[in-house]
Amino acid sequence: MGKGGHNKKPTRLKVLKGTAQKCRTNPSEPPVIPSHDLRPPPQLDVGVELQLWEQITTWLHERGLFEEATRDLAAAYCCEMALYWQCVEQIKKEGATQTNMRTGNEYQHPACIIGRNALASAQRVAASFGLTLADRSDVSGAHPQKKRNEFEGLG
């Protein structure tokens, strides 16, 4: 049976959020070893998937959260979001409902269910990376330092 409580987040993400506490961190947690190889895996061959890959890997890399071990998870996020957008386009063309030719009853278009499931999966992955709006609002990355004027304070 699973453990109760909040979903675990990596210490690196807690540090970026400013919520890291020594008593709540795992001292034996493996460190994040950032990957500088942002090339997409060969499975991502559709335009939307590649666009999402570039966006997510750039965002994660800038924050030191992209590593080789998370490459497949990032690719899964891209595939799920691409599937979601594919379903949205199909629903725009064909409508959200369909009619059973035999009975005349209307039912929800299968793309609605597939799209909803794809979006839910993508949201779970996004939350583990800190990509959701709620998670991102807490993250404070490094801000560029203002250049100090050497003559400031003289006068």
Secondary structure as the mmCIF struct_conf table of DSSP 4:
data_model
#
loop_
_struct_conf.conf_type_id
_struct_conf.id
_struct_conf.beg_label_comp_id
_struct_conf.beg_label_asym_id
_struct_conf.beg_label_seq_id
_struct_conf.end_label_comp_id
_struct_conf.end_label_asym_id
_struct_conf.end_label_seq_id
BEND BEND1 GLY A 5 HIS A 6
HELX_LH_PP_P HELX_LH_PP_P1 ASN A 7 LYS A 8
HELX_RH_AL_P HELX_RH_AL_P1 THR A 11 LYS A 17
TURN_TY1_P TURN_TY1_P1 GLY A 18 GLY A 18
HELX_RH_3T_P HELX_RH_3T_P1 LYS A 22 ARG A 24
BEND BEND2 THR A 25 THR A 25
TURN_TY1_P TURN_TY1_P2 PRO A 27 SER A 28
HELX_LH_PP_P HELX_LH_PP_P2 GLU A 29 VAL A 32
STRN STRN1 PRO A 34 PRO A 34
HELX_LH_PP_P HELX_LH_PP_P3 ARG A 39 PRO A 41
TURN_TY1_P TURN_TY1_P3 PRO A 42 GLN A 43
BEND BEND3 VAL A 46 VAL A 46
HELX_RH_AL_P HELX_RH_AL_P2 GLY A 47 GLU A 62
TURN_TY1_P TURN_TY1_P4 ARG A 63 GLY A 64
STRN STRN2 GLU A 67 GLU A 67
HELX_RH_3T_P HELX_RH_3T_P2 GLU A 68 THR A 70
HELX_RH_AL_P HELX_RH_AL_P3 ARG A 71 GLU A 94
BEND BEND4 ALA A 96 ALA A 96
STRN STRN3 THR A 97 THR A 99
TURN_TY1_P TURN_TY1_P5 MET A 101 THR A 103
STRN STRN4 GLU A 106 GLN A 108
HELX_RH_AL_P HELX_RH_AL_P4 PRO A 110 PHE A 129
TURN_TY1_P TURN_TY1_P6 GLY A 130 GLY A 130
BEND BEND5 THR A 132 THR A 132
HELX_RH_AL_P HELX_RH_AL_P5 LEU A 133 ARG A 136
TURN_TY1_P TURN_TY1_P7 SER A 137 ASP A 138
HELX_LH_PP_P HELX_LH_PP_P4 ALA A 142 ASN A 149
TURN_TY1_P TURN_TY1_P8 GLU A 150 GLY A 153
#
